[in-house]
Amino acid sequence: MFRNVKSTALAALFCAVAAPVLAGCDESSEADAPAAAGTSQELVSGTAKITVEGRSVNVSCSGTAAEDQPVVVLLAGLGDGLDKLAAFQQTLSEKGRVCSYDRLGEGASDQPDGPQTFDSTGKILTGVLDRVAGQRPVVLAGHSLGGLIAARYAPAHRDRVAGLVLMDATPATIIGDTAAAIPESATGQAGELRAQSLAVYRGENPELLTMQDGEVGYAGDIPVEVIRHGQPYLAAIPEYGPALEKAWADGEDKWLDLSSRSNPVTATASGHYIYVDQPDVAVQAVRSVTTEAGE
């Protein structure tokens, strides 16, 4: 599909896989028990299956958090499992506790039992946080769709989310942006891309997640790093690439409204997969936010 269009451009619009899978760094274990906030259950260590909202969720945790330090939780893009984040997680866990998980429909987690929404995906995230962070605050670091989910989750969970790192996060108005940038009259690769992208946003994706455009909420006075790509990969889309690039950049800028302590960063040598292309930029952002959030 779209063989003449760079895969990273498609990855951004589809939030799908665009780079080789990275090997996992933890051994598997079982911790398949119901999650509940405030219980005395042990926090997850290594890779384990936990039960959240009646579904099996694959999680991975490594490293040890210093006293009063938040737990970092990584959220991958659509089409990616926690194995994609393994090398990034391993590096981050040298200086703190870091966890990741497969959303329903991804990796080794259960398939969803029906269509999902941002609300139902948020409930799974809450259950995961109960088991990986306990009562500690968290820093959510999300890539692509994972960034959108983190940014939509944080304003409603200000008692829990102490910081955000958004790595080329899907804009809050991606559906309208795509429809406006590529008109319905478009033909060829661009027309097919438009149709496929809008279908993905309607729920034709591995997570059965039906997306909706929305306003950028306020997550409180927390540290937020918004990292945008520096390599204009969307320009590879014939005719409509510049409009898509502008819409994506504008969407990244809007995420700065999440907090009065938001900071924009450009990964100058990166395409969509910033934590793969320039892991040093992503690592620095996460560690900076974690340090600020723990002060």
C-alpha positions as a LaTeX table, in Angstrom:
\begin{tabular}{lrrr}
\hline
Residue & $x$ (\AA) & $y$ (\AA) & $z$ (\AA) \\
\hline
Met1 & 0.00 & 0.00 & 0.00 \\
Phe2 & 1.39 & 3.40 & $-1.03$ \\
Arg3 & 4.77 & 1.93 & $-1.98$ \\
Asn4 & 6.02 & 5.28 & $-3.29$ \\
Val5 & 5.22 & 7.17 & $-0.09$ \\
Lys6 & 7.69 & 7.09 & 2.80 \\
Ser7 & 6.54 & 4.70 & 5.53 \\
Thr8 & 7.09 & 7.31 & 8.24 \\
Ala9 & 4.51 & 9.57 & 6.64 \\
Leu10 & 1.98 & 6.77 & 6.73 \\
Ala11 & 2.97 & 5.90 & 10.28 \\
Ala12 & 2.10 & 9.36 & 11.49 \\
Leu13 & $-1.33$ & 9.41 & 9.89 \\
Phe14 & $-2.12$ & 5.79 & 10.68 \\
Cys15 & $-0.13$ & 5.77 & 13.96 \\
Ala16 & 1.19 & 2.42 & 12.70 \\
Val17 & 4.46 & 0.50 & 12.64 \\
Ala18 & 7.26 & 2.15 & 10.65 \\
Ala19 & 10.49 & 0.76 & 12.08 \\
Pro20 & 11.90 & $-2.65$ & 13.08 \\
Val21 & 10.67 & $-4.04$ & 16.40 \\
Leu22 & 13.15 & $-3.74$ & 19.23 \\
Ala23 & 13.80 & $-6.78$ & 21.39 \\
Gly24 & 12.25 & $-6.96$ & 24.87 \\
Cys25 & 14.49 & $-6.57$ & 27.88 \\
Asp26 & 12.59 & $-8.36$ & 30.66 \\
Glu27 & 11.74 & $-11.96$ & 31.35 \\
Ser28 & 8.08 & $-12.89$ & 31.47 \\
Ser29 & 6.24 & $-13.60$ & 34.71 \\
Glu30 & 2.64 & $-13.94$ & 35.79 \\
Ala31 & 0.74 & $-11.47$ & 37.98 \\
Asp32 & $-2.77$ & $-12.11$ & 36.75 \\
Ala33 & $-4.87$ & $-10.63$ & 39.53 \\
Pro34 & $-7.53$ & $-7.91$ & 39.56 \\
Ala35 & $-6.19$ & $-4.39$ & 39.98 \\
Ala36 & $-7.62$ & $-1.90$ & 42.46 \\
Ala37 & $-6.32$ & 1.42 & 43.69 \\
Gly38 & $-5.16$ & 1.55 & 47.26 \\
Thr39 & $-4.75$ & $-2.24$ & 47.65 \\
Ser40 & $-1.69$ & $-3.94$ & 49.08 \\
Gln41 & $-0.87$ & $-5.82$ & 45.89 \\
Glu42 & 2.80 & $-5.91$ & 44.96 \\
Leu43 & 3.87 & $-3.61$ & 42.19 \\
Val44 & 4.71 & $-5.30$ & 38.91 \\
Ser45 & 8.35 & $-6.23$ & 38.37 \\
Gly46 & 9.68 & $-7.40$ & 35.02 \\
Thr47 & 7.15 & $-8.41$ & 32.38 \\
Ala48 & 3.79 & $-9.72$ & 33.58 \\
Lys49 & 0.16 & $-10.19$ & 32.68 \\
Ile50 & $-2.31$ & $-8.36$ & 34.90 \\
Thr51 & $-6.09$ & $-8.23$ & 34.81 \\
Val52 & $-7.70$ & $-4.84$ & 34.28 \\
Glu53 & $-11.42$ & $-4.37$ & 33.64 \\
Gly54 & $-11.66$ & $-8.13$ & 33.12 \\
Arg55 & $-9.02$ & $-8.19$ & 30.38 \\
Ser56 & $-5.44$ & $-9.46$ & 30.37 \\
Val57 & $-2.93$ & $-6.64$ & 29.91 \\
Asn58 & 0.76 & $-7.16$ & 29.24 \\
Val59 & 3.00 & $-4.81$ & 31.23 \\
Ser60 & 6.74 & $-4.37$ & 31.73 \\
Cys61 & 8.55 & $-2.53$ & 34.53 \\
Ser62 & 12.25 & $-2.01$ & 35.18 \\
Gly63 & 14.47 & 0.15 & 37.37 \\
Thr64 & 13.91 & 1.57 & 40.84 \\
Ala65 & 12.38 & 4.93 & 41.66 \\
Ala66 & 14.21 & 7.17 & 44.10 \\
Glu67 & 12.29 & 8.46 & 47.09 \\
Asp68 & 9.51 & 10.88 & 46.03 \\
Gln69 & 10.34 & 10.32 & 42.34 \\
Pro70 & 7.42 & 9.70 & 39.94 \\
Val71 & 7.15 & 6.49 & 37.97 \\
Val72 & 7.58 & 6.94 & 34.22 \\
Val73 & 4.96 & 5.16 & 32.11 \\
Leu74 & 5.55 & 4.85 & 28.35 \\
Leu75 & 2.71 & 4.73 & 25.82 \\
Ala76 & 3.48 & 3.45 & 22.32 \\
Gly77 & 1.83 & 4.50 & 19.08 \\
Leu78 & $-0.98$ & 2.58 & 17.39 \\
Gly79 & 0.33 & $-0.66$ & 15.92 \\
Asp80 & 3.26 & $-0.80$ & 18.33 \\
Gly81 & 3.68 & $-2.98$ & 21.40 \\
Leu82 & 5.85 & $-2.45$ & 24.46 \\
Asp83 & 8.64 & $-4.37$ & 22.71 \\
Lys84 & 9.05 & $-1.39$ & 20.39 \\
Leu85 & 9.86 & 0.72 & 23.46 \\
Ala86 & 12.21 & $-1.81$ & 25.08 \\
Ala87 & 15.56 & $-0.15$ & 24.31 \\
Phe88 & 14.18 & 3.28 & 25.29 \\
Gln89 & 12.78 & 1.87 & 28.53 \\
Gln90 & 16.04 & 0.11 & 29.35 \\
Thr91 & 18.00 & 3.34 & 29.02 \\
Leu92 & 15.53 & 5.35 & 31.10 \\
Ser93 & 15.39 & 2.70 & 33.84 \\
Glu94 & 19.08 & 3.24 & 34.61 \\
Lys95 & 17.96 & 6.25 & 36.67 \\
Gly96 & 14.44 & 5.41 & 37.80 \\
Arg97 & 11.43 & 3.13 & 37.61 \\
Val98 & 9.95 & 2.93 & 34.12 \\
Cys99 & 7.00 & 0.89 & 32.90 \\
Ser100 & 5.19 & 0.28 & 29.62 \\
Tyr101 & 2.18 & $-1.74$ & 28.57 \\
Asp102 & 0.36 & $-3.14$ & 25.57 \\
Arg103 & $-3.04$ & $-1.53$ & 25.11 \\
Leu104 & $-5.90$ & $-3.91$ & 24.29 \\
Gly105 & $-5.46$ & $-5.12$ & 20.73 \\
Glu106 & $-1.70$ & $-4.58$ & 20.79 \\
Gly107 & 1.24 & $-6.87$ & 21.57 \\
Ala108 & 0.52 & $-9.61$ & 24.10 \\
Ser109 & $-2.58$ & $-8.04$ & 25.65 \\
Asp110 & $-6.11$ & $-9.31$ & 25.07 \\
Gln111 & $-8.16$ & $-8.18$ & 22.12 \\
Pro112 & $-10.83$ & $-5.63$ & 23.06 \\
Asp113 & $-14.28$ & $-7.14$ & 23.48 \\
Gly114 & $-15.82$ & $-4.38$ & 21.36 \\
Pro115 & $-15.23$ & $-0.84$ & 20.11 \\
Gln116 & $-13.08$ & 1.32 & 22.37 \\
Thr117 & $-13.19$ & 5.04 & 23.12 \\
Phe118 & $-10.76$ & 7.38 & 24.84 \\
Asp119 & $-12.80$ & 6.84 & 28.03 \\
Ser120 & $-12.49$ & 3.04 & 27.95 \\
Thr121 & $-8.82$ & 3.24 & 27.02 \\
Gly122 & $-8.36$ & 5.62 & 29.96 \\
Lys123 & $-9.92$ & 3.09 & 32.33 \\
Ile124 & $-7.37$ & 0.50 & 31.23 \\
Leu125 & $-4.60$ & 3.04 & 31.78 \\
Thr126 & $-5.89$ & 3.78 & 35.28 \\
Gly127 & $-5.86$ & 0.08 & 36.13 \\
Val128 & $-2.32$ & $-0.25$ & 34.82 \\
Leu129 & $-1.16$ & 2.73 & 36.90 \\
Asp130 & $-2.65$ & 1.12 & 40.01 \\
Arg131 & $-0.42$ & $-1.92$ & 39.49 \\
Val132 & 2.79 & $-0.29$ & 38.29 \\
Ala133 & 2.88 & 2.91 & 40.35 \\
Gly134 & 0.62 & 2.33 & 43.33 \\
Gln135 & 0.18 & 5.63 & 45.13 \\
Arg136 & 3.12 & 7.31 & 43.43 \\
Pro137 & 2.51 & 10.06 & 40.88 \\
Val138 & 3.42 & 9.29 & 37.27 \\
Val139 & 5.03 & 10.94 & 34.29 \\
Leu140 & 3.32 & 9.80 & 31.09 \\
Ala141 & 5.58 & 9.71 & 28.02 \\
Gly142 & 3.65 & 8.94 & 24.86 \\
His143 & 4.54 & 8.60 & 21.20 \\
Ser144 & 2.08 & 9.33 & 18.37 \\
Leu145 & $-1.35$ & 7.97 & 19.42 \\
Gly146 & 0.16 & 7.14 & 22.83 \\
Gly147 & 0.89 & 10.85 & 23.22 \\
Leu148 & $-2.68$ & 11.75 & 22.28 \\
Ile149 & $-4.04$ & 9.27 & 24.85 \\
Ala150 & $-1.70$ & 10.63 & 27.54 \\
Ala151 & $-2.63$ & 14.23 & 26.76 \\
Arg152 & $-6.35$ & 13.45 & 26.83 \\
Tyr153 & $-5.99$ & 11.49 & 30.08 \\
Ala154 & $-3.93$ & 13.97 & 32.11 \\
Pro155 & $-6.45$ & 16.84 & 32.53 \\
Ala156 & $-9.00$ & 14.51 & 34.15 \\
His157 & $-6.37$ & 12.88 & 36.41 \\
Arg158 & $-4.45$ & 15.85 & 37.76 \\
Asp159 & $-4.14$ & 14.14 & 41.16 \\
Arg160 & $-2.06$ & 11.42 & 39.54 \\
Val161 & $-0.25$ & 12.74 & 36.46 \\
Ala162 & 2.75 & 14.83 & 37.55 \\
Gly163 & 4.27 & 15.42 & 34.12 \\
Leu164 & 3.96 & 14.72 & 30.40 \\
Val165 & 6.34 & 14.06 & 27.52 \\
Leu166 & 4.67 & 14.06 & 24.10 \\
Met167 & 6.81 & 12.64 & 21.28 \\
Asp168 & 5.38 & 13.70 & 17.92 \\
Ala169 & 1.97 & 13.17 & 19.51 \\
Thr170 & $-1.05$ & 12.84 & 17.27 \\
Pro171 & $-2.80$ & 16.23 & 17.23 \\
Ala172 & $-6.09$ & 16.66 & 19.11 \\
Thr173 & $-7.84$ & 17.57 & 15.84 \\
Ile174 & $-6.25$ & 14.96 & 13.58 \\
Ile175 & $-9.52$ & 13.90 & 11.93 \\
Gly176 & $-10.51$ & 17.39 & 10.89 \\
Asp177 & $-6.92$ & 18.23 & 9.99 \\
Thr178 & $-6.64$ & 15.24 & 7.65 \\
Ala179 & $-9.99$ & 15.89 & 6.00 \\
Ala180 & $-9.10$ & 19.54 & 5.46 \\
Ala181 & $-5.55$ & 18.97 & 4.21 \\
Ile182 & $-6.54$ & 16.27 & 1.71 \\
Pro183 & $-9.85$ & 17.19 & 0.07 \\
Glu184 & $-12.48$ & 14.57 & $-0.68$ \\
Ser185 & $-11.83$ & 15.16 & $-4.38$ \\
Ala186 & $-8.22$ & 13.93 & $-4.09$ \\
Thr187 & $-7.32$ & 10.91 & $-6.22$ \\
Gly188 & $-4.41$ & 8.48 & $-6.46$ \\
Gln189 & $-2.17$ & 7.89 & $-3.45$ \\
Ala190 & $-3.38$ & 10.97 & $-1.60$ \\
Gly191 & $-7.04$ & 10.08 & $-2.06$ \\
Glu192 & $-6.46$ & 6.53 & $-0.89$ \\
Leu193 & $-4.43$ & 7.79 & 2.07 \\
Arg194 & $-7.28$ & 10.10 & 3.07 \\
Ala195 & $-9.84$ & 7.30 & 2.92 \\
Gln196 & $-7.64$ & 4.83 & 4.80 \\
Ser197 & $-6.68$ & 7.35 & 7.48 \\
Leu198 & $-10.27$ & 8.37 & 8.19 \\
Ala199 & $-11.23$ & 4.68 & 8.36 \\
Val200 & $-8.50$ & 4.10 & 10.93 \\
Tyr201 & $-9.79$ & 7.00 & 13.01 \\
Arg202 & $-13.32$ & 5.56 & 12.82 \\
Gly203 & $-12.12$ & 2.39 & 14.54 \\
Glu204 & $-10.67$ & 0.23 & 11.77 \\
Asn205 & $-7.45$ & $-0.32$ & 13.72 \\
Pro206 & $-6.00$ & $-3.07$ & 15.95 \\
Glu207 & $-7.40$ & $-1.46$ & 19.11 \\
Leu208 & $-10.88$ & $-0.90$ & 17.67 \\
Leu209 & $-10.43$ & 2.63 & 19.02 \\
Thr210 & $-12.92$ & 5.14 & 17.68 \\
Met211 & $-11.27$ & 8.53 & 17.89 \\
Gln212 & $-12.88$ & 11.93 & 18.23 \\
Asp213 & $-11.38$ & 15.37 & 17.78 \\
Gly214 & $-11.42$ & 17.51 & 20.91 \\
Glu215 & $-10.14$ & 20.62 & 22.62 \\
Val216 & $-6.79$ & 20.63 & 24.42 \\
Gly217 & $-7.51$ & 20.44 & 28.15 \\
Tyr218 & $-5.58$ & 21.90 & 31.06 \\
Ala219 & $-3.54$ & 19.38 & 33.04 \\
Gly220 & $-2.49$ & 21.74 & 35.81 \\
Asp221 & 0.81 & 23.46 & 36.43 \\
Ile222 & 2.89 & 20.41 & 35.59 \\
Pro223 & 6.08 & 20.12 & 33.51 \\
Val224 & 5.31 & 19.21 & 29.90 \\
Glu225 & 7.78 & 18.61 & 27.07 \\
Val226 & 6.31 & 18.63 & 23.56 \\
Ile227 & 8.80 & 17.14 & 21.09 \\
Arg228 & 8.07 & 17.61 & 17.40 \\
His229 & 9.90 & 16.03 & 14.48 \\
Gly230 & 12.48 & 18.03 & 12.56 \\
Gln231 & 12.48 & 16.02 & 9.33 \\
Pro232 & 9.40 & 16.90 & 7.22 \\
Tyr233 & 8.42 & 13.33 & 6.37 \\
Leu234 & 4.79 & 14.23 & 5.66 \\
Ala235 & 6.03 & 16.21 & 2.67 \\
Ala236 & 6.51 & 12.85 & 0.91 \\
Ile237 & 2.75 & 12.69 & 0.35 \\
Pro238 & 2.09 & 13.92 & $-3.20$ \\
Glu239 & 0.60 & 17.39 & $-3.57$ \\
Tyr240 & $-0.88$ & 17.63 & $-0.08$ \\
Gly241 & 2.28 & 17.01 & 1.97 \\
Pro242 & 2.98 & 20.68 & 2.87 \\
Ala243 & $-0.57$ & 21.16 & 4.17 \\
Leu244 & $-0.30$ & 18.03 & 6.29 \\
Glu245 & 3.08 & 19.13 & 7.65 \\
Lys246 & 1.64 & 22.50 & 8.68 \\
Ala247 & $-1.44$ & 20.94 & 10.27 \\
Trp248 & 0.74 & 18.52 & 12.26 \\
Ala249 & 3.07 & 21.30 & 13.42 \\
Asp250 & 0.11 & 23.45 & 14.46 \\
Gly251 & $-1.27$ & 20.49 & 16.39 \\
Glu252 & 2.01 & 20.04 & 18.27 \\
Asp253 & 1.96 & 23.74 & 19.22 \\
Lys254 & $-1.57$ & 23.39 & 20.61 \\
Trp255 & $-0.38$ & 20.73 & 23.06 \\
Leu256 & 1.61 & 23.48 & 24.78 \\
Asp257 & $-1.69$ & 24.73 & 26.23 \\
Leu258 & $-1.76$ & 21.68 & 28.53 \\
Ser259 & 0.29 & 23.58 & 31.13 \\
Ser260 & 1.85 & 26.94 & 31.82 \\
Arg261 & 5.09 & 24.99 & 32.25 \\
Ser262 & 5.09 & 23.49 & 28.76 \\
Asn263 & 8.31 & 23.51 & 26.76 \\
Pro264 & 8.58 & 22.96 & 22.98 \\
Val265 & 11.48 & 20.87 & 21.65 \\
Thr266 & 12.38 & 20.04 & 18.05 \\
Ala267 & 14.25 & 16.81 & 17.34 \\
Thr268 & 16.05 & 18.20 & 14.29 \\
Ala269 & 17.27 & 14.87 & 12.90 \\
Ser270 & 14.10 & 12.89 & 13.60 \\
Gly271 & 11.15 & 11.67 & 11.65 \\
His272 & 8.07 & 10.34 & 13.43 \\
Tyr273 & 9.91 & 7.87 & 15.69 \\
Ile274 & 11.82 & 10.35 & 17.80 \\
Tyr275 & 12.78 & 7.87 & 20.53 \\
Val276 & 14.38 & 5.69 & 17.82 \\
Asp277 & 15.89 & 8.40 & 15.60 \\
Gln278 & 17.19 & 10.61 & 18.44 \\
Pro279 & 16.86 & 8.68 & 21.70 \\
Asp280 & 19.11 & 11.18 & 23.48 \\
Val281 & 16.53 & 13.94 & 22.91 \\
Ala282 & 13.70 & 11.76 & 24.19 \\
Val283 & 15.68 & 10.52 & 27.19 \\
Gln284 & 16.67 & 14.06 & 28.17 \\
Ala285 & 13.06 & 15.22 & 27.96 \\
Val286 & 11.76 & 12.40 & 30.15 \\
Arg287 & 14.48 & 12.83 & 32.75 \\
Ser288 & 14.00 & 16.60 & 32.84 \\
Val289 & 10.24 & 16.28 & 33.38 \\
Thr290 & 10.70 & 13.53 & 35.97 \\
Thr291 & 13.16 & 15.65 & 37.93 \\
Glu292 & 10.88 & 18.70 & 37.85 \\
Ala293 & 7.84 & 16.65 & 38.79 \\
Gly294 & 9.63 & 15.18 & 41.81 \\
Glu295 & 10.70 & 18.55 & 43.23 \\
\hline
\end{tabular}
